[in-house]
């Protein structure tokens, strides 16, 4: 048996990674993350770029926020969403640890 995945810490990391992979396996959420790579966007910009209804975009943004994959800044009534780069890098590193 491999030395990989035998510790409690590694089991927790695998569980966290599996949850993140479930979340981003939804194509629209992955597209939103891709759009945010180029910078901060408001809901209306994401909606226009993806051709989705505002309530569906908001739903996906909430799921990504709850997973701590994106963050927002509030400017009056507007929310501007961006990637949570530190958290995404953490998940990338865990992914690489187990799968490369």
DSSP file (Angstrom, degrees, kcal/mol; ACC not computed):
  #  RESIDUE AA STRUCTURE BP1 BP2  ACC     N-H-->O    O-->H-N    N-H-->O    O-->H-N    TCO  KAPPA ALPHA  PHI   PSI    X-CA   Y-CA   Z-CA
    1    1 A X              0   0    0      0, 0.0     0, 0.0     0, 0.0     0, 0.0   0.000 360.0 360.0 360.0 144.8    0.0    0.0    0.0
    2    2 A X        -     0   0    0      1,-0.1     0, 0.0     2,-0.1     0, 0.0  -0.238 360.0-126.6 -67.4 155.5    1.2    3.5   -0.8
    3    3 A X  S >  S+     0   0    0      2,-0.1     3,-0.8     3,-0.0     2,-0.2   0.581  82.6 103.4 -75.7 -10.2    2.5    5.9    1.9
    4    4 A X  T 3  S+     0   0    0      1,-0.2    -2,-0.1     2,-0.1    94,-0.0  -0.471  82.0  10.4 -75.6 141.1   -0.1    8.4    0.6
    5    5 A X  T 3  S+     0   0    0     -2,-0.2    -1,-0.2     1,-0.1    -2,-0.1   0.688  87.4 117.0  74.3  21.7   -3.3    9.1    2.5
    6    6 A X    <   +     0   0    0     -3,-0.8     2,-0.2     4,-0.0    -2,-0.1   0.680  55.0  77.6 -95.3 -18.5   -2.5    7.2    5.7
    7    7 A X  S  > S-     0   0    0      1,-0.1     4,-2.1     4,-0.0     5,-0.1  -0.502  83.3-119.7 -92.8 161.8   -2.5   10.0    8.2
    8    8 A X  H  > S+     0   0    0      1,-0.2     4,-2.3     2,-0.2     5,-0.2   0.899 115.4  53.9 -62.5 -40.9   -5.5   11.8    9.7
    9    9 A X  H  > S+     0   0    0      1,-0.2     4,-2.5     2,-0.2    -1,-0.2   0.919 108.9  48.3 -60.7 -44.0   -4.4   15.1    8.2
   10   10 A X  H  > S+     0   0    0      1,-0.2     4,-2.5     2,-0.2    -1,-0.2   0.881 109.6  52.7 -65.6 -37.1   -4.2   13.6    4.8
   11   11 A X  H  X S+     0   0    0     -4,-2.1     4,-2.1     2,-0.2    -1,-0.2   0.904 110.4  47.8 -64.1 -40.5   -7.6   12.0    5.2
   12   12 A X  H  X S+     0   0    0     -4,-2.3     4,-2.5     2,-0.2    -2,-0.2   0.923 111.5  50.6 -64.4 -44.3   -9.0   15.4    6.1
   13   13 A X  H  X S+     0   0    0     -4,-2.5     4,-2.6     1,-0.2    -2,-0.2   0.900 109.7  50.1 -61.4 -41.4   -7.3   17.1    3.2
   14   14 A X  H  X S+     0   0    0     -4,-2.5     4,-2.5     2,-0.2    -1,-0.2   0.907 110.5  50.3 -63.6 -42.1   -8.7   14.5    0.8
   15   15 A X  H  X S+     0   0    0     -4,-2.1     4,-1.9     2,-0.2    -2,-0.2   0.915 112.1  47.0 -62.1 -43.5  -12.2   15.1    2.2
   16   16 A X  H  X S+     0   0    0     -4,-2.5     4,-2.2     2,-0.2    -2,-0.2   0.918 112.7  49.2 -63.9 -44.1  -11.9   18.8    1.7
   17   17 A X  H  X S+     0   0    0     -4,-2.6     4,-2.7     1,-0.2    -2,-0.2   0.902 108.3  53.7 -62.9 -41.1  -10.5   18.4   -1.8
   18   18 A X  H  X S+     0   0    0     -4,-2.5     4,-1.9     1,-0.2    -1,-0.2   0.901 108.7  49.6 -60.9 -40.9  -13.4   16.1   -2.7
   19   19 A X  H  X S+     0   0    0     -4,-1.9     4,-2.0     2,-0.2    -1,-0.2   0.917 111.6  48.0 -64.1 -43.5  -15.9   18.7   -1.5
   20   20 A X  H  X S+     0   0    0     -4,-2.2     4,-2.6     1,-0.2    -2,-0.2   0.913 110.1  52.3 -64.1 -42.1  -14.2   21.4   -3.6
   21   21 A X  H  X S+     0   0    0     -4,-2.7     4,-0.8     1,-0.2    -1,-0.2   0.871 108.0  52.1 -63.3 -36.0  -14.1   19.2   -6.6
   22   22 A X  H  < S+     0   0    0     -4,-1.9     3,-0.4    -5,-0.2     4,-0.3   0.923 111.0  48.2 -62.6 -43.7  -17.9   18.5   -6.2
   23   23 A X  H >< S+     0   0    0     -4,-2.0     3,-1.0     1,-0.2    -2,-0.2   0.929 115.7  41.6 -64.8 -46.2  -18.6   22.2   -6.1
   24   24 A X  H 3< S+     0   0    0     -4,-2.6    -1,-0.2     1,-0.2     6,-0.2   0.508  94.0  81.7 -84.8  -1.5  -16.5   23.1   -9.1
   25   25 A X  T 3<  +     0   0    0     -4,-0.8     2,-0.6    -3,-0.4    -1,-0.2   0.671  69.7  94.2 -74.6 -13.8  -17.7   20.1  -11.2
   26   26 A X  S X> S-     0   0    0     -3,-1.0     4,-1.9    -4,-0.3     3,-0.8  -0.699  80.6-138.1 -75.5 120.4  -20.8   22.2  -12.0
   27   27 A X  H 3> S+     0   0    0     -2,-0.6     4,-2.4     1,-0.3     5,-0.2   0.831  97.8  52.7 -54.7 -40.2  -19.9   23.8  -15.3
   28   28 A X  H 3> S+     0   0    0      1,-0.2     4,-2.2     2,-0.2    -1,-0.3   0.871 109.0  50.3 -66.7 -34.3  -21.4   27.2  -14.6
   29   29 A X  H <> S+     0   0    0     -3,-0.8     4,-2.3     2,-0.2    -1,-0.2   0.901 110.7  49.1 -68.7 -39.5  -19.4   27.5  -11.3
   30   30 A X  H  X S+     0   0    0     -4,-1.9     4,-2.1     1,-0.2    -2,-0.2   0.894 110.6  51.1 -65.4 -38.7  -16.2   26.5  -13.1
   31   31 A X  H  X S+     0   0    0     -4,-2.4     4,-2.7    -5,-0.2    -2,-0.2   0.901 108.0  52.6 -63.7 -40.6  -17.0   29.2  -15.8
   32   32 A X  H  X S+     0   0    0     -4,-2.2     4,-2.3     2,-0.2    -2,-0.2   0.929 109.1  49.0 -61.5 -44.8  -17.5   31.8  -13.0
   33   33 A X  H  X S+     0   0    0     -4,-2.3     4,-0.8     1,-0.2    -1,-0.2   0.908 111.1  50.8 -60.1 -40.9  -14.1   31.0  -11.5
   34   34 A X  H >< S+     0   0    0     -4,-2.1     3,-0.8     1,-0.2     4,-0.5   0.915 109.7  49.7 -63.6 -43.4  -12.6   31.2  -15.0
   35   35 A X  H >< S+     0   0    0     -4,-2.7     3,-1.2     1,-0.2    -1,-0.2   0.885 107.3  54.9 -61.4 -39.1  -14.2   34.7  -15.5
   36   36 A X  H >< S+     0   0    0     -4,-2.3     3,-1.3     1,-0.3    47,-0.5   0.642  88.1  78.7 -73.7 -13.2  -13.0   35.9  -12.2
   37   37 A X  T << S+     0   0    0     -3,-0.8    -1,-0.3    -4,-0.8    -2,-0.2   0.842  92.2  53.1 -59.8 -31.3   -9.4   35.0  -13.1
   38   38 A X  T <  S-     0   0    0     -3,-1.2    -1,-0.3    -4,-0.5     2,-0.2   0.487 126.0 -76.8 -86.1  -1.8   -9.3   38.2  -15.2
   39   39 A X  S <  S-     0   0    0     -3,-1.3    -1,-0.3    -4,-0.1    42,-0.1  -0.743  70.3 -24.4 135.8 178.8  -10.4   40.4  -12.3
   40   40 A X        -     0   0    0     -2,-0.2     2,-0.3    -3,-0.1    42,-0.2  -0.303  55.4-177.2 -65.2 140.2  -13.3   41.5  -10.1
   41   41 A X  E     -A   81   0A   0     40,-2.3    40,-3.4    -2,-0.0     2,-0.2  -0.982  20.1-134.4-138.5 148.9  -16.8   41.3  -11.6
   42   42 A X  E  >  -A   80   0A   0     -2,-0.3     4,-2.0    38,-0.3     3,-0.5  -0.556  38.4-100.5 -93.2 168.9  -20.3   42.2  -10.4
   43   43 A X  H  > S+     0   0    0     36,-0.6     4,-3.1     1,-0.2     5,-0.2   0.896 121.9  56.2 -56.1 -42.5  -23.3   39.8  -10.8
   44   44 A X  H  > S+     0   0    0      1,-0.2     4,-2.2     2,-0.2    -1,-0.2   0.860 107.1  49.2 -63.0 -34.2  -24.6   41.7  -13.8
   45   45 A X  H  > S+     0   0    0     -3,-0.5     4,-2.5     2,-0.2    -1,-0.2   0.923 113.3  45.7 -69.3 -43.2  -21.2   41.2  -15.6
   46   46 A X  H  X S+     0   0    0     -4,-2.0     4,-2.3     2,-0.2     5,-0.3   0.920 112.6  52.2 -63.9 -43.2  -21.1   37.5  -14.9
   47   47 A X  H  X>S+     0   0    0     -4,-3.1     4,-1.8    -5,-0.2     5,-1.2   0.926 112.1  45.0 -58.1 -47.1  -24.8   37.2  -15.9
   48   48 A X  H  <5S+     0   0    0     -4,-2.2    -1,-0.2    -5,-0.2    -2,-0.2   0.913 113.5  49.4 -65.0 -43.3  -24.1   38.9  -19.2
   49   49 A X  H  <5S+     0   0    0     -4,-2.5    -1,-0.2     1,-0.2    -2,-0.2   0.847 120.8  34.9 -67.1 -34.4  -21.0   36.9  -20.0
   50   50 A X  H  <5S-     0   0    0     -4,-2.3    -1,-0.2    -5,-0.2    -2,-0.2   0.619 100.3-129.1 -96.3 -14.1  -22.6   33.6  -19.2
   51   51 A X  T  <5 +     0   0    0     -4,-1.8     2,-0.2    -5,-0.3    -3,-0.2   0.844  61.5 136.5  69.2  32.6  -26.1   34.3  -20.5
   52   52 A X      < -     0   0    0     -5,-1.2    -1,-0.2    -6,-0.2    -2,-0.1  -0.705  61.3 -94.3-108.7 161.5  -27.7   33.1  -17.3
   53   53 A X     >  -     0   0    0     -2,-0.2     4,-2.2     1,-0.1     3,-0.4  -0.425  35.4-117.2 -71.2 150.7  -30.5   34.6  -15.2
   54   54 A X  H  > S+     0   0    0      1,-0.2     4,-2.7     2,-0.2     5,-0.2   0.878 113.4  53.2 -58.5 -41.6  -29.5   36.8  -12.4
   55   55 A X  H  > S+     0   0    0      1,-0.2     4,-1.8     2,-0.2    -1,-0.2   0.849 109.4  49.2 -66.6 -31.9  -31.0   34.5   -9.7
   56   56 A X  H  > S+     0   0    0     -3,-0.4     4,-2.2     2,-0.2    -1,-0.2   0.900 111.3  48.7 -72.0 -40.8  -29.1   31.5  -11.1
   57   57 A X  H  X S+     0   0    0     -4,-2.2     4,-2.7     2,-0.2    -2,-0.2   0.934 111.3  50.5 -61.8 -45.3  -25.8   33.5  -11.1
   58   58 A X  H  X S+     0   0    0     -4,-2.7     4,-2.3     1,-0.2    -1,-0.2   0.887 108.5  53.1 -60.1 -39.5  -26.4   34.6   -7.5
   59   59 A X  H  X S+     0   0    0     -4,-1.8     4,-1.9     2,-0.2    -1,-0.2   0.936 111.6  44.4 -60.6 -48.2  -27.1   31.0   -6.5
   60   60 A X  H  X S+     0   0    0     -4,-2.2     4,-2.4     1,-0.2    -2,-0.2   0.894 111.7  53.3 -65.7 -39.5  -23.8   29.8   -8.0
   61   61 A X  H  X S+     0   0    0     -4,-2.7     4,-2.5     1,-0.2    -1,-0.2   0.900 107.3  52.2 -62.1 -39.8  -21.9   32.8   -6.4
   62   62 A X  H  X S+     0   0    0     -4,-2.3     4,-3.1     2,-0.2    -1,-0.2   0.918 109.0  49.3 -63.0 -42.8  -23.3   31.9   -3.0
   63   63 A X  H  X S+     0   0    0     -4,-1.9     4,-1.5     1,-0.2    -1,-0.2   0.925 112.7  47.3 -62.8 -43.6  -22.2   28.3   -3.3
   64   64 A X  H  <>S+     0   0    0     -4,-2.4     5,-2.6     2,-0.2     6,-0.9   0.865 113.4  49.2 -65.3 -35.9  -18.7   29.5   -4.3
   65   65 A X  H ><5S+     0   0    0     -4,-2.5     3,-2.0     3,-0.2    -2,-0.2   0.931 108.2  52.3 -67.2 -45.9  -18.7   32.0   -1.4
   66   66 A X  H 3<5S+     0   0    0     -4,-3.1    -1,-0.2     1,-0.3    -2,-0.2   0.819 108.8  51.4 -60.4 -30.3  -19.8   29.3    1.1
   67   67 A X  T 3<5S-     0   0    0     -4,-1.5    -1,-0.3    -5,-0.2    -2,-0.2   0.449 113.9-122.8 -84.1  -1.0  -16.9   27.2   -0.1
   68   68 A X  T < 5S+     0   0    0     -3,-2.0    -3,-0.2     2,-0.2    19,-0.2   0.778  78.4 122.6  64.7  28.1  -14.6   30.2    0.4
   69   69 A X  S   <S+     0   0    0     -5,-2.6    15,-2.8    -6,-0.2     2,-0.3   0.709  74.3  28.3 -90.3 -23.1  -13.4   30.0   -3.2
   70   70 A X  E     -B   83   0A   0     -6,-0.9     2,-0.3    13,-0.3    13,-0.2  -0.919  65.8-163.1-132.6 161.4  -14.5   33.6   -3.9
   71   71 A X  E     -B   82   0A   0     11,-2.7    11,-2.5    -2,-0.3     2,-0.3  -0.844  10.1-144.5-132.7 169.6  -14.8   36.8   -1.9
   72   72 A X  E     -B   81   0A   0     -2,-0.3     2,-0.4     9,-0.2     9,-0.2  -0.982   6.9-150.2-140.0 154.6  -16.6   40.1   -2.4
   73   73 A X  E     -B   80   0A   0      7,-2.1     7,-2.9    -2,-0.3     2,-0.5  -0.948  23.6-134.7-114.8 141.8  -16.2   43.8   -1.7
   74   74 A X  E     +B   79   0A   0     -2,-0.4     2,-0.4     5,-0.2     5,-0.2  -0.855  21.3 179.7-103.1 132.2  -19.3   45.9   -1.3
   75   75 A X  E >   -B   78   0A   0      3,-3.1     3,-1.9    -2,-0.5     2,-0.4  -0.856  67.7 -58.8-129.0  93.5  -19.6   49.3   -3.0
   76   76 A X  T 3  S-     0   0    0     -2,-0.4    -1,-0.0     1,-0.3     0, 0.0  -0.568 121.0 -17.7  66.6-124.1  -23.0   50.8   -2.1
   77   77 A X  T 3  S+     0   0    0     -2,-0.4     2,-0.3    -3,-0.1    -1,-0.3   0.512 122.3  94.0 -89.4  -4.6  -25.6   48.3   -3.2
   78   78 A X  E <   - B   0  75A   0     -3,-1.9    -3,-3.1   -36,-0.0     2,-0.5  -0.659  58.8-155.6 -93.6 142.7  -23.1   46.5   -5.5
   79   79 A X  E     - B   0  74A   0     -2,-0.3     2,-0.6    -5,-0.2   -36,-0.6  -0.969   5.6-158.4-113.1 131.8  -21.1   43.5   -4.7
   80   80 A X  E     -AB  42  73A   0     -7,-2.9    -7,-2.1    -2,-0.5     2,-0.3  -0.951  13.4-152.3-113.5 117.6  -17.9   42.9   -6.7
   81   81 A X  E     +AB  41  72A   0    -40,-3.4   -40,-2.3    -2,-0.6     2,-0.3  -0.627  19.4 167.3 -94.6 144.9  -16.7   39.3   -6.6
   82   82 A X  E     - B   0  71A   0    -11,-2.5   -11,-2.7    -2,-0.3     2,-0.1  -0.953  40.3 -82.6-147.1 166.1  -13.1   38.1   -7.0
   83   83 A X  E     - B   0  70A   0    -47,-0.5     2,-1.3    -2,-0.3   -13,-0.3  -0.412  29.0-131.7 -69.1 143.6  -11.2   34.9   -6.5
   84   84 A X     >  -     0   0    0    -15,-2.8     4,-2.4     1,-0.2     3,-0.3  -0.746  32.8-177.2 -90.6  84.4  -10.0   33.9   -3.0
   85   85 A X  H  > S+     0   0    0     -2,-1.3     4,-2.5     1,-0.2     5,-0.2   0.840  72.7  55.1 -60.2 -38.3   -6.5   33.2   -4.4
   86   86 A X  H  > S+     0   0    0      1,-0.2     4,-1.8     2,-0.2    -1,-0.2   0.926 112.3  43.2 -62.2 -44.0   -5.0   32.0   -1.1
   87   87 A X  H  > S+     0   0    0     -3,-0.3     4,-2.2     2,-0.2    -2,-0.2   0.891 113.2  51.6 -70.7 -38.2   -7.7   29.4   -0.6
   88   88 A X  H  X S+     0   0    0     -4,-2.4     4,-2.3     1,-0.2    -2,-0.2   0.891 109.2  51.1 -64.3 -38.2   -7.6   28.3   -4.3
   89   89 A X  H  X S+     0   0    0     -4,-2.5     4,-2.6    -5,-0.2    -1,-0.2   0.890 107.4  53.8 -65.4 -38.6   -3.8   27.9   -4.0
   90   90 A X  H  X S+     0   0    0     -4,-1.8     4,-2.1     1,-0.2    -2,-0.2   0.939 111.5  44.5 -59.6 -47.1   -4.2   25.8   -0.9
   91   91 A X  H  X S+     0   0    0     -4,-2.2     4,-2.7     1,-0.2    -2,-0.2   0.876 111.7  53.3 -67.1 -36.6   -6.6   23.5   -2.8
   92   92 A X  H  X S+     0   0    0     -4,-2.3     4,-2.8     2,-0.2    -1,-0.2   0.923 109.0  49.7 -61.6 -44.0   -4.3   23.4   -5.8
   93   93 A X  H  X S+     0   0    0     -4,-2.6     4,-2.2     2,-0.2    -2,-0.2   0.899 111.9  47.4 -63.5 -40.3   -1.4   22.4   -3.6
   94   94 A X  H  X S+     0   0    0     -4,-2.1     4,-1.9     2,-0.2     5,-0.2   0.923 111.7  51.2 -66.1 -43.1   -3.4   19.6   -2.0
   95   95 A X  H  X S+     0   0    0     -4,-2.7     4,-2.2     1,-0.2    -2,-0.2   0.939 112.2  46.4 -56.4 -48.6   -4.6   18.4   -5.4
   96   96 A X  H  X S+     0   0    0     -4,-2.8     4,-1.7     1,-0.2    -1,-0.2   0.878 107.7  58.0 -63.2 -38.1   -1.0   18.3   -6.6
   97   97 A X  H  < S+     0   0    0     -4,-2.2    -1,-0.2     1,-0.2    -2,-0.2   0.897 118.0  30.3 -59.1 -42.2    0.2   16.5   -3.5
   98   98 A X  H  < S+     0   0    0     -4,-1.9    -1,-0.2    -3,-0.1    -2,-0.2   0.725 128.8  34.0 -92.5 -22.8   -2.2   13.6   -4.1
   99   99 A X  H  <        0   0    0     -4,-2.2    -3,-0.2    -5,-0.2    -2,-0.2   0.431 360.0 360.0-121.3   1.9   -2.5   13.5   -7.8
  100  100 A X     <        0   0    0     -4,-1.7    -3,-0.1    -5,-0.2    -4,-0.1   0.395 360.0 360.0-125.6 360.0    0.8   14.5   -9.4
